Amino acid sequence: MLALATPTALARATDPDSCFAPPELLVDLIDWIGEETGYDVTRSRTTPPRIAFYVAGETIPYESTEIVVESDLQGAYDASGRLVYLVWPWDATNP
């Protein structure tokens, strides 16, 4: 299992030059999506999306607007920005 820092120690989505999650996590999640869904993950394997972590109550840019991270939100995907938002606490053993 990957050890992840708390969101305050991770780069935020507003810094496009930062790496948000380790490459191993990206590979694991892309493989999981390919196995569990009908999505074609070929592009994601060659050009993976970024992953950012947030906590409930924060506002995140999403598509052409912003959304507030609610406590029941587990994640979101901004297709235009190719950015996956995961809500902390997040458990790598339960993708």
MODELLER restraints for C-alpha pairs under 7 A, 6 or more apart:
rsr = mdl.restraints
at = mdl.atoms
rsr.add(forms.Gaussian(group=physical.xy_distance, feature=features.Distance(at['CA:1:A'], at['CA:92:A']), mean=6.49, stdev=0.5))
rsr.add(forms.Gaussian(group=physical.xy_distance, feature=features.Distance(at['CA:1:A'], at['CA:93:A']), mean=6.88, stdev=0.5))
rsr.add(forms.Gaussian(group=physical.xy_distance, feature=features.Distance(at['CA:2:A'], at['CA:92:A']), mean=6.87, stdev=0.5))
rsr.add(forms.Gaussian(group=physical.xy_distance, feature=features.Distance(at['CA:7:A'], at['CA:53:A']), mean=5.63, stdev=0.5))
rsr.add(forms.Gaussian(group=physical.xy_distance, feature=features.Distance(at['CA:7:A'], at['CA:54:A']), mean=6.02, stdev=0.5))
rsr.add(forms.Gaussian(group=physical.xy_distance, feature=features.Distance(at['CA:10:A'], at['CA:20:A']), mean=6.38, stdev=0.5))
rsr.add(forms.Gaussian(group=physical.xy_distance, feature=features.Distance(at['CA:11:A'], at['CA:18:A']), mean=6.02, stdev=0.5))
rsr.add(forms.Gaussian(group=physical.xy_distance, feature=features.Distance(at['CA:11:A'], at['CA:19:A']), mean=6.89, stdev=0.5))
rsr.add(forms.Gaussian(group=physical.xy_distance, feature=features.Distance(at['CA:11:A'], at['CA:20:A']), mean=5.55, stdev=0.5))
rsr.add(forms.Gaussian(group=physical.xy_distance, feature=features.Distance(at['CA:12:A'], at['CA:52:A']), mean=6.48, stdev=0.5))
rsr.add(forms.Gaussian(group=physical.xy_distance, feature=features.Distance(at['CA:13:A'], at['CA:52:A']), mean=6.21, stdev=0.5))
rsr.add(forms.Gaussian(group=physical.xy_distance, feature=features.Distance(at['CA:20:A'], at['CA:50:A']), mean=6.34, stdev=0.5))
rsr.add(forms.Gaussian(group=physical.xy_distance, feature=features.Distance(at['CA:20:A'], at['CA:51:A']), mean=5.38, stdev=0.5))
rsr.add(forms.Gaussian(group=physical.xy_distance, feature=features.Distance(at['CA:20:A'], at['CA:52:A']), mean=5.18, stdev=0.5))
rsr.add(forms.Gaussian(group=physical.xy_distance, feature=features.Distance(at['CA:21:A'], at['CA:51:A']), mean=5.65, stdev=0.5))
rsr.add(forms.Gaussian(group=physical.xy_distance, feature=features.Distance(at['CA:21:A'], at['CA:52:A']), mean=6.80, stdev=0.5))
rsr.add(forms.Gaussian(group=physical.xy_distance, feature=features.Distance(at['CA:26:A'], at['CA:48:A']), mean=6.91, stdev=0.5))
rsr.add(forms.Gaussian(group=physical.xy_distance, feature=features.Distance(at['CA:29:A'], at['CA:95:A']), mean=6.75, stdev=0.5))
rsr.add(forms.Gaussian(group=physical.xy_distance, feature=features.Distance(at['CA:30:A'], at['CA:41:A']), mean=6.68, stdev=0.5))
rsr.add(forms.Gaussian(group=physical.xy_distance, feature=features.Distance(at['CA:30:A'], at['CA:44:A']), mean=6.81, stdev=0.5))
rsr.add(forms.Gaussian(group=physical.xy_distance, feature=features.Distance(at['CA:30:A'], at['CA:45:A']), mean=6.82, stdev=0.5))
rsr.add(forms.Gaussian(group=physical.xy_distance, feature=features.Distance(at['CA:34:A'], at['CA:40:A']), mean=6.63, stdev=0.5))
rsr.add(forms.Gaussian(group=physical.xy_distance, feature=features.Distance(at['CA:34:A'], at['CA:41:A']), mean=5.78, stdev=0.5))
rsr.add(forms.Gaussian(group=physical.xy_distance, feature=features.Distance(at['CA:49:A'], at['CA:82:A']), mean=4.91, stdev=0.5))
rsr.add(forms.Gaussian(group=physical.xy_distance, feature=features.Distance(at['CA:49:A'], at['CA:83:A']), mean=5.39, stdev=0.5))
rsr.add(forms.Gaussian(group=physical.xy_distance, feature=features.Distance(at['CA:49:A'], at['CA:84:A']), mean=6.76, stdev=0.5))
rsr.add(forms.Gaussian(group=physical.xy_distance, feature=features.Distance(at['CA:50:A'], at['CA:82:A']), mean=6.56, stdev=0.5))
rsr.add(forms.Gaussian(group=physical.xy_distance, feature=features.Distance(at['CA:50:A'], at['CA:83:A']), mean=4.85, stdev=0.5))
rsr.add(forms.Gaussian(group=physical.xy_distance, feature=features.Distance(at['CA:50:A'], at['CA:84:A']), mean=6.07, stdev=0.5))
rsr.add(forms.Gaussian(group=physical.xy_distance, feature=features.Distance(at['CA:51:A'], at['CA:83:A']), mean=5.79, stdev=0.5))
rsr.add(forms.Gaussian(group=physical.xy_distance, feature=features.Distance(at['CA:51:A'], at['CA:84:A']), mean=4.64, stdev=0.5))
rsr.add(forms.Gaussian(group=physical.xy_distance, feature=features.Distance(at['CA:51:A'], at['CA:85:A']), mean=5.86, stdev=0.5))
rsr.add(forms.Gaussian(group=physical.xy_distance, feature=features.Distance(at['CA:52:A'], at['CA:84:A']), mean=6.28, stdev=0.5))
rsr.add(forms.Gaussian(group=physical.xy_distance, feature=features.Distance(at['CA:52:A'], at['CA:85:A']), mean=5.04, stdev=0.5))
rsr.add(forms.Gaussian(group=physical.xy_distance, feature=features.Distance(at['CA:52:A'], at['CA:86:A']), mean=6.24, stdev=0.5))
rsr.add(forms.Gaussian(group=physical.xy_distance, feature=features.Distance(at['CA:53:A'], at['CA:85:A']), mean=5.78, stdev=0.5))
rsr.add(forms.Gaussian(group=physical.xy_distance, feature=features.Distance(at['CA:53:A'], at['CA:86:A']), mean=4.89, stdev=0.5))
rsr.add(forms.Gaussian(group=physical.xy_distance, feature=features.Distance(at['CA:53:A'], at['CA:87:A']), mean=5.60, stdev=0.5))
rsr.add(forms.Gaussian(group=physical.xy_distance, feature=features.Distance(at['CA:53:A'], at['CA:88:A']), mean=6.12, stdev=0.5))
rsr.add(forms.Gaussian(group=physical.xy_distance, feature=features.Distance(at['CA:54:A'], at['CA:85:A']), mean=6.98, stdev=0.5))
rsr.add(forms.Gaussian(group=physical.xy_distance, feature=features.Distance(at['CA:54:A'], at['CA:86:A']), mean=6.34, stdev=0.5))
rsr.add(forms.Gaussian(group=physical.xy_distance, feature=features.Distance(at['CA:54:A'], at['CA:87:A']), mean=4.94, stdev=0.5))
rsr.add(forms.Gaussian(group=physical.xy_distance, feature=features.Distance(at['CA:54:A'], at['CA:88:A']), mean=5.70, stdev=0.5))
rsr.add(forms.Gaussian(group=physical.xy_distance, feature=features.Distance(at['CA:55:A'], at['CA:69:A']), mean=6.84, stdev=0.5))
rsr.add(forms.Gaussian(group=physical.xy_distance, feature=features.Distance(at['CA:55:A'], at['CA:87:A']), mean=5.44, stdev=0.5))
rsr.add(forms.Gaussian(group=physical.xy_distance, feature=features.Distance(at['CA:55:A'], at['CA:88:A']), mean=5.11, stdev=0.5))
rsr.add(forms.Gaussian(group=physical.xy_distance, feature=features.Distance(at['CA:56:A'], at['CA:69:A']), mean=4.86, stdev=0.5))
rsr.add(forms.Gaussian(group=physical.xy_distance, feature=features.Distance(at['CA:56:A'], at['CA:70:A']), mean=5.21, stdev=0.5))
rsr.add(forms.Gaussian(group=physical.xy_distance, feature=features.Distance(at['CA:56:A'], at['CA:71:A']), mean=5.08, stdev=0.5))
rsr.add(forms.Gaussian(group=physical.xy_distance, feature=features.Distance(at['CA:57:A'], at['CA:68:A']), mean=6.09, stdev=0.5))
rsr.add(forms.Gaussian(group=physical.xy_distance, feature=features.Distance(at['CA:57:A'], at['CA:69:A']), mean=5.32, stdev=0.5))
rsr.add(forms.Gaussian(group=physical.xy_distance, feature=features.Distance(at['CA:57:A'], at['CA:70:A']), mean=6.14, stdev=0.5))
rsr.add(forms.Gaussian(group=physical.xy_distance, feature=features.Distance(at['CA:58:A'], at['CA:68:A']), mean=5.76, stdev=0.5))
rsr.add(forms.Gaussian(group=physical.xy_distance, feature=features.Distance(at['CA:58:A'], at['CA:69:A']), mean=5.50, stdev=0.5))
rsr.add(forms.Gaussian(group=physical.xy_distance, feature=features.Distance(at['CA:59:A'], at['CA:66:A']), mean=6.46, stdev=0.5))
rsr.add(forms.Gaussian(group=physical.xy_distance, feature=features.Distance(at['CA:59:A'], at['CA:67:A']), mean=5.57, stdev=0.5))
rsr.add(forms.Gaussian(group=physical.xy_distance, feature=features.Distance(at['CA:59:A'], at['CA:68:A']), mean=4.34, stdev=0.5))
rsr.add(forms.Gaussian(group=physical.xy_distance, feature=features.Distance(at['CA:59:A'], at['CA:69:A']), mean=6.03, stdev=0.5))
rsr.add(forms.Gaussian(group=physical.xy_distance, feature=features.Distance(at['CA:60:A'], at['CA:66:A']), mean=5.47, stdev=0.5))
rsr.add(forms.Gaussian(group=physical.xy_distance, feature=features.Distance(at['CA:60:A'], at['CA:67:A']), mean=5.55, stdev=0.5))
rsr.add(forms.Gaussian(group=physical.xy_distance, feature=features.Distance(at['CA:60:A'], at['CA:68:A']), mean=6.37, stdev=0.5))
rsr.add(forms.Gaussian(group=physical.xy_distance, feature=features.Distance(at['CA:61:A'], at['CA:67:A']), mean=6.57, stdev=0.5))
rsr.add(forms.Gaussian(group=physical.xy_distance, feature=features.Distance(at['CA:62:A'], at['CA:78:A']), mean=5.70, stdev=0.5))
rsr.add(forms.Gaussian(group=physical.xy_distance, feature=features.Distance(at['CA:63:A'], at['CA:78:A']), mean=5.59, stdev=0.5))
rsr.add(forms.Gaussian(group=physical.xy_distance, feature=features.Distance(at['CA:63:A'], at['CA:80:A']), mean=6.11, stdev=0.5))
rsr.add(forms.Gaussian(group=physical.xy_distance, feature=features.Distance(at['CA:73:A'], at['CA:87:A']), mean=6.96, stdev=0.5))
rsr.add(forms.Gaussian(group=physical.xy_distance, feature=features.Distance(at['CA:74:A'], at['CA:86:A']), mean=6.17, stdev=0.5))
rsr.add(forms.Gaussian(group=physical.xy_distance, feature=features.Distance(at['CA:74:A'], at['CA:87:A']), mean=5.30, stdev=0.5))
rsr.add(forms.Gaussian(group=physical.xy_distance, feature=features.Distance(at['CA:75:A'], at['CA:85:A']), mean=5.24, stdev=0.5))
rsr.add(forms.Gaussian(group=physical.xy_distance, feature=features.Distance(at['CA:75:A'], at['CA:86:A']), mean=4.39, stdev=0.5))
rsr.add(forms.Gaussian(group=physical.xy_distance, feature=features.Distance(at['CA:75:A'], at['CA:87:A']), mean=5.70, stdev=0.5))
rsr.add(forms.Gaussian(group=physical.xy_distance, feature=features.Distance(at['CA:76:A'], at['CA:84:A']), mean=5.91, stdev=0.5))
rsr.add(forms.Gaussian(group=physical.xy_distance, feature=features.Distance(at['CA:76:A'], at['CA:85:A']), mean=5.06, stdev=0.5))
rsr.add(forms.Gaussian(group=physical.xy_distance, feature=features.Distance(at['CA:76:A'], at['CA:86:A']), mean=6.74, stdev=0.5))
rsr.add(forms.Gaussian(group=physical.xy_distance, feature=features.Distance(at['CA:77:A'], at['CA:83:A']), mean=5.84, stdev=0.5))
rsr.add(forms.Gaussian(group=physical.xy_distance, feature=features.Distance(at['CA:77:A'], at['CA:84:A']), mean=4.53, stdev=0.5))
rsr.add(forms.Gaussian(group=physical.xy_distance, feature=features.Distance(at['CA:77:A'], at['CA:85:A']), mean=6.13, stdev=0.5))
rsr.add(forms.Gaussian(group=physical.xy_distance, feature=features.Distance(at['CA:78:A'], at['CA:84:A']), mean=6.37, stdev=0.5))
